Amino acid sequence: MAPVNHIATTQSGIGMIEVLVSLVIVGAALLALVDVQTAALRAQKLAHFRLMHSHFSANLAERVRANMRGAHDGGYSLSGQVYPLPPSAVPSCIESGICSPQELAAADIHEWRNWLAYSLSGGWGDISGSVTRVLLSAYISRRRKDGVNRTPST
């Protein structure tokens, strides 16, 4: 057998496996960043919905305070109201400017619910309580990752 010359070979540059491993790591990191960004956008949208609900509810609370006679007469009680109100149930006195306290309360509720429906992606709201303590609840429709709808209160 002839002697074999052992020549020391050194690798210069990067091998194909190292490049593939680094691409997998970078790809996984990018997917994680996309997921974090998606979660942040979802949270921002929910925060915006809550801000709009707060604004609309404060507006309705001011309307209730301004129409205390209608509130004392039960105009803001939703026990007898159907939701959503058909267009014919909206008081027509708003155009003339001469409304009874009951009609004004019905118009306030109708307008509040329209704001919720258009601004909160199909949101809706309920009113409960008495003249001294009014609870305004707004709901939005959210879709879970599995496609099932759920409706949390904001």
N, C-alpha and C positions, 0 to 999 in steps of 0.2 A: 504494500500500500504506500502510496506516495503521500508525503506530508502535505497537509492543507495549510495554506497561508491564511491566517486569521487577520483580516484587515479590519480595523476598527471603523465601523461606519456610524456616523452620527446623522440623526435625522435633522433636516433643516426645513422649517416651515411648519404648517399645521396639517394634521392628517384629516382625512375625510370624516372619521368618526367624531373627532372633536368639533368639527363644524356642525355636524348633525345634532350632537348633544346640545350645543349652544343655541341652535335654532329652536329646538324643542323647549328649552328653558325660556327663551325670549317669547316664543308663542304662548306658553302657559302664562307668563307674566302679563302679556297684552290682553289675553282673555280675562284674567282677573281684573285688570283695570277697566275693561269694558263693562264687566258685571258691577263693579263699584260705581261707575258713572251712571249706569242704568238705575241702580238703587237710589243714587243721589237725586236723579231727575224725578223719580217716582215720589220720593219724600218731599221734594220741592213743590210738586204739583199738589200733593195733599195739603201741604202747609198753605199754599195759595187758596185752595178750597176752604180751609178753615178760616183764613183771613176774610174771604168774601162772605162766609156765613156770619162771622162776627160783625162785619160792616152792615149787612142786610138786617141782622137781628137788632142791632143798635138802632137802625133806622125805624124798624117796626116798633120797638119799645118807645121811641120818641113819639111816634104816631099814636100809640095807645095813651101815653101821657097827655097828648094834646086833645084827645077825644075821650076824656074821662066819663062823660055822660054815656057814650056808647059802650065803654068798658063796664060801667056799673049796670047797664041794661043787658049785659051778656052778649054784646055784639062781637066780641073777640073769642067767644067760646065756640070751639069747633065741633061740639057734640052733634049738632044737627046739620053740619055742612058736608057736602060730598066733595071729594077731591079726586081729580082736578075739577074746578068749576067749569061748567059749560059756558061758552061765550055769552049765551043769553042770560046767565045768572049774574053777570057782572053788572053792577048798578050803572044805569045810564045817566045818573044825575051828575056825574063827574064833569061832563061837558058843559052843563048849565051852571055848575058851581053851587047849586042849592041841593044839599043832601041832608037827610036825617042822620043822626048819630049812628043808627044801625046800618044805613047804606054806606056811610063813610067807613065804618069798621069792615064791612064786607069788601069794599074796594081796596082798603089797606091790605087785607089778607090776600086778596086776589093778586095784587101787585107784588107783594112779598113772595108769594109762591111762584109767580112768573119769573122774578129775578133769580130765585133759586134754581128753577128748571133750566133757564137759559145760561146762567153763569156757572153752575156746578155740574155740568154734564148730566142733565136729567135728575138733578137733586129735587127733593121735596121737603116739606116742613110741617111741623105740628106745633100747636100752641096749647098750653094747659096752665092751670093755676087760677088765681083770683086776681082781683083788681090790685091788691097790694103786692102780690108776688106772681109774676108771669114767667113761665118757663117756655122758651122758644127752642125747639129742636130742629135741626136740619140734618138731612141724610143725603149721602152721595152713593152712587153705585160704582163699585170697583170690581175689576176682574182679577181673580187670582191667577197664579202661574198655570194651574191645571185647567183654566178656562171656566171655572164655576163662579158665578156672580155672588157677591156678598155686599151687604149694605150697612156699613158701620155708621154710627152717629158721629157727627163732628160737633 
